[in-house]
C-alpha cells in the first residue's frame, strides 16, 4: 500500500494540502509545472505549482523559506487526463493556478513578508 492511498486505494484527501503535497512529491506522484518562481517585487517569496494526476488537482505552494502555504484547486481540464499533460500546463489550468496564487498572496502576504 502506498503512502498516498488508504486501504481503499483512494488518495488521502482528508489530510491538509501541505501534507498531501509533500507525500506526492516524495512518491513522485505529481507533475512539477513550476517550481520556486520568485515574485518580481518580493523575490524571497516563491511560488510552485504541481499537478496531481490521480485527483486531477492543482497544488499551489507559496513560501518565503520559513513559512509555507499550500492550497489546491480542481483542474479545469478533464481531457486529456493530467497524466498525459506532463510536458506543460494547459492554459485553463494556468489561469486557475495563478488565480489561486493571487488569492493566496492576498490572504497570506502579511506573514510571508515578515522578517525573521
C-alpha positions as CSV (number, residue, x, y, z in Angstrom):
1,X,0.0,0.0,0.0
2,X,1.4,3.4,-1.0
3,X,1.7,6.3,1.4
4,X,-0.6,8.2,-0.9
5,X,-3.5,5.8,-0.5
6,X,-5.7,4.3,2.1
7,X,-6.9,0.8,2.3
8,X,-9.5,1.6,-0.5
9,X,-6.7,2.8,-2.8
10,X,-8.2,6.4,-2.7
11,X,-5.9,9.4,-2.4
12,X,-5.6,10.8,1.1
13,X,-7.9,13.7,0.6
14,X,-8.6,14.2,4.3
15,X,-5.0,15.3,5.1
16,X,-4.0,19.0,4.9
17,X,-2.9,20.2,1.4
18,X,0.7,20.7,2.6
19,X,0.9,17.1,3.9
20,X,-0.7,15.7,0.7
21,X,1.7,17.7,-1.5
22,X,4.8,16.5,0.5
23,X,3.6,12.9,0.1
24,X,3.0,13.4,-3.6
25,X,6.5,14.9,-4.1
26,X,8.2,12.1,-2.1
27,X,6.4,9.4,-4.0
28,X,7.0,11.2,-7.4
29,X,3.2,11.2,-7.8
30,X,2.9,14.7,-9.1
31,X,3.8,16.8,-12.2
32,X,6.0,19.8,-11.5
33,X,4.7,22.6,-13.6
34,X,6.5,25.5,-11.9
35,X,8.9,25.3,-9.0
36,X,10.3,28.2,-6.9
37,X,9.3,31.1,-9.2
38,X,10.4,34.2,-7.3
39,X,7.9,37.1,-7.0
40,X,9.1,40.1,-9.0
41,X,8.6,42.6,-6.2
42,X,9.4,40.2,-3.2
43,X,11.9,37.7,-4.5
44,X,12.1,36.0,-1.1
45,X,8.6,34.8,-1.8
46,X,8.4,31.9,-4.2
47,X,5.6,30.1,-5.9
48,X,5.4,26.5,-7.0
49,X,2.6,24.7,-9.0
50,X,2.2,21.0,-9.2
51,X,-0.4,18.7,-10.8
52,X,-1.8,15.6,-9.1
53,X,-3.0,13.2,-11.9
54,X,-4.8,10.8,-9.5
55,X,-7.1,13.5,-8.2
56,X,-6.9,16.0,-11.1
57,X,-5.9,18.7,-8.7
58,X,-3.5,21.6,-8.9
59,X,-1.4,22.4,-5.8
60,X,-0.1,25.9,-5.3
61,X,2.7,26.5,-2.8
62,X,3.8,29.9,-1.6
63,X,6.9,30.1,0.7
64,X,9.4,32.5,2.0
65,X,11.7,29.7,3.1
66,X,10.3,29.7,6.7
67,X,6.6,29.9,6.2
68,X,4.8,27.7,3.6
69,X,1.2,27.9,2.5
70,X,-0.3,25.2,0.2
71,X,-3.8,25.2,-1.3
72,X,-5.5,23.1,-4.0
73,X,-7.9,23.7,-6.8
74,X,-9.6,21.3,-9.2
75,X,-8.1,21.2,-12.7
76,X,-10.4,22.8,-15.2
77,X,-9.4,20.2,-17.8
78,X,-10.8,16.7,-18.0
79,X,-9.4,15.7,-21.3
80,X,-6.7,14.8,-22.0
81,X,-6.1,13.4,-18.5
82,X,-3.5,15.2,-16.4
83,X,-1.1,12.2,-16.6
84,X,-0.9,12.9,-20.4
85,X,-0.1,16.6,-19.8
86,X,3.4,16.1,-18.5
87,X,5.1,18.5,-20.9
88,X,3.3,21.6,-19.9
89,X,0.4,23.2,-18.2
90,X,-2.9,23.7,-20.0
91,X,-3.9,27.4,-20.4
92,X,-7.1,26.9,-18.3
93,X,-5.0,25.2,-15.5
94,X,-2.5,28.1,-15.7
95,X,-5.3,30.6,-15.2
96,X,-6.8,28.6,-12.3
97,X,-3.4,28.0,-10.6
98,X,-2.1,31.6,-10.9
99,X,-5.5,32.9,-9.9
100,X,-5.3,30.8,-6.7
101,X,-1.8,32.0,-6.1
102,X,-3.0,35.6,-6.3
103,X,-5.8,34.9,-3.8
104,X,-3.4,33.1,-1.5
105,X,-1.0,36.1,-1.7
106,X,-3.8,38.5,-0.7
107,X,-4.7,36.3,2.2
108,X,-1.1,35.4,3.5
109,X,1.1,38.3,2.3
110,X,1.5,39.7,5.8
111,X,3.0,36.5,7.2
112,X,5.0,35.8,4.0
113,X,6.6,39.2,4.2
114,X,7.5,39.0,7.9
115,X,11.2,39.4,8.6
116,X,12.7,36.8,10.8
